[in-house]
Amino acid sequence: MSEFGEDLKKERESRKITLASIAEATKISSRHLTALEQSRFDDLPGGVFNKGIVRSYAQMVGLNPEKWVVRYVAAYECSGQMKDDDISWTAFAENVGRSRPKAEARPAVRLKWAGVTALVVVLAALGWLAWNFLSMKLAA
């Protein structure tokens, strides 16, 4: 077992958390969680799923998920178990993240307030129409 898996298992055991409780909460197979702790990366589903498994495991144990994903990737690359399709999936996922435009908060906030303003105007108009209609009915 490599250092990554051993460290992960020690962290879990030090917090007295069982693999079964992690499997139940995350819906990740205990077979995959055991493979992760034993650094048997070939037994994991592969691709981008492995990072998700590491991230979920770390969150359940109370660890920093991003730190452990970085450690996982380094351990996986050093293990010699990495497959060609895993490398291409990793590169693909990283490129998608880099190529997406950064979300700006201002346009979303403007749209939100524009919607609220439009709703207030529509409600005010409906209220005015209802008041006029009722006052005409009562006058007649």
C-alpha positions as CSV (number, residue, x, y, z in Angstrom):
1,M,0.0,0.0,0.0
2,S,1.4,3.4,-0.9
3,E,1.7,6.4,1.3
4,F,-1.5,8.1,-0.1
5,G,-3.8,5.2,0.7
6,E,-2.2,4.7,4.1
7,D,-2.5,8.3,5.0
8,L,-6.1,8.4,3.9
9,K,-6.9,5.3,6.0
10,K,-5.1,6.7,9.1
11,E,-7.1,10.0,8.8
12,R,-10.4,8.1,8.7
13,E,-9.5,5.7,11.5
14,S,-8.3,8.6,13.7
15,R,-11.7,10.1,13.4
16,K,-13.4,6.7,14.1
17,I,-15.3,6.7,10.8
18,T,-16.1,3.4,9.2
19,L,-15.9,2.7,5.5
20,A,-19.5,1.5,5.6
21,S,-20.7,4.9,6.9
22,I,-18.8,6.7,4.1
23,A,-20.2,4.3,1.5
24,E,-23.7,4.8,2.8
25,A,-23.5,8.6,2.9
26,T,-21.7,9.0,-0.5
27,K,-23.3,6.1,-2.3
28,I,-19.8,5.1,-3.4
29,S,-19.2,1.3,-3.4
30,S,-17.1,0.1,-0.4
31,R,-15.1,-1.9,-2.9
32,H,-14.0,1.4,-4.5
33,L,-13.3,3.0,-1.1
34,T,-11.2,0.0,-0.1
35,A,-9.3,0.2,-3.4
36,L,-8.6,3.9,-2.7
37,E,-7.2,3.2,0.8
38,Q,-5.0,0.4,-0.6
39,S,-3.9,2.6,-3.6
40,R,-5.2,0.0,-6.0
41,F,-6.0,2.7,-8.6
42,D,-6.7,0.0,-11.3
43,D,-9.8,-1.1,-9.3
44,L,-11.3,2.4,-9.4
45,P,-13.8,3.3,-12.2
46,G,-11.3,5.6,-13.9
47,G,-11.5,9.0,-15.6
48,V,-12.9,12.0,-13.8
49,F,-14.9,9.7,-11.4
50,N,-11.8,9.0,-9.3
51,K,-11.4,12.6,-8.4
52,G,-15.0,12.7,-7.3
53,I,-14.5,9.6,-5.1
54,V,-11.5,11.2,-3.5
55,R,-13.3,14.5,-3.0
56,S,-16.4,12.9,-1.4
57,Y,-14.2,10.6,0.8
58,A,-12.2,13.6,2.0
59,Q,-15.3,15.7,2.8
60,M,-16.9,12.9,4.7
61,V,-13.7,12.4,6.8
62,G,-13.4,16.2,7.4
63,L,-10.3,16.7,5.2
64,N,-9.6,19.4,2.6
65,P,-10.9,17.8,-0.6
66,E,-8.8,19.8,-3.0
67,K,-5.6,19.0,-1.2
68,W,-6.4,15.3,-1.2
69,V,-7.4,15.4,-4.9
70,V,-3.9,16.9,-5.7
71,R,-2.3,14.2,-3.5
72,Y,-4.3,11.5,-5.3
73,V,-3.3,12.7,-8.8
74,A,0.3,12.8,-7.8
75,A,0.1,9.3,-6.2
76,Y,-1.7,7.9,-9.2
77,E,0.8,9.3,-11.7
78,C,3.7,7.9,-9.6
79,S,2.0,4.5,-9.3
80,G,2.5,3.5,-12.9
81,Q,-1.1,2.4,-12.9
82,M,-2.3,5.3,-15.0
83,K,-4.0,4.4,-18.2
84,D,-3.9,6.4,-21.4
85,D,-7.6,7.1,-21.3
86,D,-7.2,8.5,-17.8
87,I,-4.5,10.9,-19.0
88,S,-6.8,12.1,-21.8
89,W,-9.8,12.5,-19.5
90,T,-7.7,14.4,-17.0
91,A,-6.3,16.7,-19.7
92,F,-9.8,17.2,-21.1
93,A,-11.3,18.1,-17.7
94,E,-8.5,20.6,-17.0
95,N,-8.9,22.2,-20.4
96,V,-12.7,22.6,-20.0
97,G,-12.1,24.4,-16.7
98,R,-9.6,26.7,-18.3
99,S,-11.6,27.5,-21.4
100,R,-14.8,28.5,-19.6
101,P,-15.3,32.2,-19.2
102,K,-15.1,33.4,-15.7
103,A,-18.5,34.3,-14.3
104,E,-19.0,37.9,-13.3
105,A,-21.3,38.7,-10.4
106,R,-22.5,42.1,-11.8
107,P,-24.6,40.9,-14.8
108,A,-26.3,38.2,-12.7
109,V,-27.1,40.8,-10.0
110,R,-28.4,43.3,-12.6
111,L,-30.7,40.6,-14.1
112,K,-32.0,39.6,-10.7
113,W,-32.9,43.2,-9.8
114,A,-34.4,43.8,-13.3
115,G,-36.7,40.8,-12.7
116,V,-37.7,42.0,-9.2
117,T,-38.4,45.5,-10.7
118,A,-40.5,44.0,-13.5
119,L,-42.5,41.9,-11.0
120,V,-43.2,44.9,-8.8
121,V,-44.4,46.9,-11.9
122,V,-46.7,44.0,-13.0
123,L,-48.1,43.6,-9.5
124,A,-48.7,47.4,-9.2
125,A,-50.5,47.4,-12.6
126,L,-52.7,44.5,-11.7
127,G,-53.5,46.1,-8.4
128,W,-54.4,49.4,-10.1
129,L,-56.6,47.5,-12.7
130,A,-58.4,45.6,-10.0
131,W,-59.0,48.7,-7.9
132,N,-60.4,50.6,-11.0
133,F,-62.6,47.6,-11.9
134,L,-64.0,47.3,-8.4
135,S,-64.6,51.0,-8.1
136,M,-66.5,51.0,-11.4
137,K,-68.7,48.1,-10.3
138,L,-69.5,49.7,-6.9
139,A,-70.3,53.1,-8.6
140,A,-72.7,51.5,-11.0
